[in-house]
C-alpha cells in the first residue's frame, strides 16, 4: 500500500520565492544560500565579502543579487533594504546571519567602543532589517524571517563571551517579539542557535586540535557542527514545512546546551 502522506509536497519548496541571506559569502551563510537555491529560491547575498559573494553567485544556477554592505553602519540596513526591493521587487525570506564573535576577553576588560561595534552588527542590524522585512512581508501576504543567534546566548555559556552572548541573546528576544507582533499577518519569525561549527568564524577552535578535543567531549553527538547542519535547520524555517511554526528558538548544537556533557 502506498503512503500518500507526502503526495503533493513540492520538490522545490521555495520555487518562485526570493530569499535574502546576510553574511552570505562564507560559512553558514554560504551553505544556507546553496540550500535555498537548491530549494528553488532566487537569492540576494548581503555582506562585506564582495569577492566571495560574487564567486558563490557565479556558481548558482539562477541570477543572484549581490549587495556589498557593512551592516554595522547605522545607515546600512535601510539602504540595503531599499536596494533589495529595487532589485528583487519582493522578499519572501530573510536570513539574518551576519555577525561577529568579537574579542574573547573578560567582561571587565572590554571597552565601550568594542561593545558598540559588536552590538551594531549582531543586534541592531537584524533588528532594523527584520522590522523592514516584517512590514514588507505583511503587505504581500506573509513570509519568513530566520535569525541566526547562538547557543551561548541563552542555553548555556562559557567564560570570556559575555559581550557576544549578550548581543545574541538580545536577538533571541527580538525573535519572540517580532513573532508576536506580526503573526496575524502570516509573517513567521524563528531563530536557529548554533554552537561551534566548522567555519572561519571558529578557526580559533578548529585549528587547535587539543582545544577541539576538549570541546568535542561537551557535544553529546561527539562532533562539532558543520555549516550544512545549521543550514538545514534554516531551510526548514524558511520553507512551507514550518508553515505552522513561529516564535521558536531552535538549538542546533549537538546536544551541547540541552544535555549534560559526556564523561
N, C-alpha and C positions, 0 to 999 in steps of 0.2 A: 504494500500500500504506500502510495506517495504522500509525503508530508507536505501539505500546501501552505504551511505557516509562513514560508519565505516567498511565496508567489507574489509577484507584483512589486517587490522591493527593487529599487533601481540599482544597476551595476555601477553607475556613475552618479552617486547621490548628490553631488554638487554641480551637475551639469546645468549650464545656464546661470550659475551664480558667480558673483565676484567676491574675492576674498583678499584681505589685506593682512600682511604679516610684517610687523615691525621687528627690527633686528634680524632681517631675513637673509643676511649674507653668509651666515655660518651656523654651525652647531644645531641647536634645537630649532631655530628659525628656518634654516635651510632644509632640514629634514621635514619640517612641517609644510613648507612650501611645496616640496616634492610630493608629499602625500595628498595635499589639497588639489594639486594639479592632476594627479592620477585619478582623483575622485571627480574630475570634470570641471573644476573651478577655473575661472580666469583670475590671474593673480596680479597684485601690486606688492612690491617689496619696498620697504622704507627703512632707512638706516644710514649710518655713517660710512659703511664699507661699500662704496660705489662699485669698485672694481669686482669684488666678489659677488655682489648682487647681479651685476651685468653678466658675469660668467654663468651664474645659475640661470638667469633668464634666458640666455642663449641655448641652454640645454633643455629647456621646456618646450613642449610641442605647440603651445599657443602663445599668442602675443602677451608678454608680461610687462607691466609698467614698473619702471624703476624710479624711485623718488629719493635722491640723496638728501639727508636731513640729519641735523643734530637735535634730537628731540629734547635734550636738556635745556635748550634755549627757550626763553619764555614765549617767544612769538612762533616757535616751530609747529606746535600741534595744530593751531588754526591754519597756518599756511599750508601744512601738509594736507589737512582735510580739504581745503579748497582745491588743491591740486588733484587729490583723489577724485573728487566729484567731477571736476573738469575733464579728467581723462577716462574715468570709468562710467560716469553717469549715475551709478547706483552702487552701494556697498551692502552686501548681504552678510558678510562675516568679517569681524575684526579680531585678530590675534595680537594682543598686547604682549609682545615677547621681549622687546628691547630692554636691556638692563645691564648693570654692572655690579660686581662684588664689592668694589672699593677696597680700602686698606684694612688688613686684618690686624687691628690694634685694640688694646684695652679701651673701654669707653672713656676713661679719664684722659686719654691721650689724643682723642680726636679733636679736630678744630671745627669751628662753626662753618668755615668755608667747605670743608670736606662733607659735613652734614648737608649743607645746602645743595652742593653739586650732586650728591647721590640721590637726595630726595627729588631733585628736579627731574632726573631721568627715570628713576624707579617708581616714583609715586605720582608726581604732578603730570607727567606725560600721559600715562594711562588714564588718569582722572579726566584730563581735558579731551583726549581723543575718544575715550569711552563715552563721555557726555555728548559729544558731537555725533558719534555713531548711533547712540541710542535714539536720539531725537530724529535723526535721518531715517533709521530703520523703522521707527514707529510710523513715519509718514508714508512708507512704501509697503506696509503690511507685515513687518517683522524682520527678525534677523538674529544673529548670534554673536555675542562678544565673549571671547575666551581670554582671561588674564593668566599669564604665566607668573606665578609667585614663587614660593619656596617652602619646603618642609620645615626650614628653621624659622619661618615666620610665625607659626602657631603650634605645630605638632610637638616639636622638641627643639632644643638648641644646643649651642656649644660656646666655648669661650671666644672672645675677640670678634664676634659678628654682630654686636649689638646694633650698629647703625644699619647694616644690611637687613637684619631681621626686622627692624622697625619699619623700614621702607616697604618690605614685602608683606608684613602683617597688615599694614595700612591698606594695601591693595586687596587683601582678603576682605577687609571691612567694606571697601569700595564695591567689591563684587556683590556682596549681600545687599548693600544699599541700592545699587543700580537695578538689581534683580527685582527688588520690591517696588521700585519707582516705575519700572517700565514693563512689568509682567503683563498687565492687561492690554498692552499694545503688541503682544506677541514678540517682545524682544527678550531673549534669554541671555542671562549673564552667569557665567560659571568660571571657576579658576582651576588650573592644574598646578599642583605643588610638587615639583621635583626635589629630590635630594641630589647628591653628586652624580652627574652624568659625565661621560667621556667627551668633553668638548674643550675648546681653547679656554673657556671660562674657568675650568677646573684643572688646568695644567699643573698647578702647584701640588695637587694630589696625585694625578695620574703619571707625572714624571718622577715621582718619588716612590719607588717600589715598597720601601719599608712603611711609609705612611699609608699607601694604598692597602697594604696587607692588614694593617691595624684597623683601618676604616671599614674594609670589606667585612670584617668579623661583626660589625654592627648591623649588617644588612642580612635579614633573615633569608633572603633568596641567594645569598652567598656571592653576589657580584655587584659592581657598580652599574648604574643605568647607562643605556645607550641613547643617543638623541632620538632614535626611532621609537624607543619605548615611550618617551614623552609625547612625540608627535602623534602616535596612535590615539592617545587619550584626547589630544586636542582635536583630532579629526572626529572623534565621537561627539564631542560637544558642538562642533561646527556643523555636523550633518543632521538630517532628519531623524537619525537613530535616537537622538536625545530630545525629540520634539516636546516631551513632557517633563523635561529636566531643567530647572533653573535654580540659581542661588546655591549651587553646590561647590564645595572646596574639595577637590579630589587629590589625595596624596598619591603620587606615582614615585615611590621611594624604596621599593624592595622590602617593605616592612620596617624600615628604619624608625619611623615615627610612631607607629601604632603597636608594634610587637616588641617585647623585650629582646635585647641583643642576645645573640647566640654565645654559648660559652667557648 
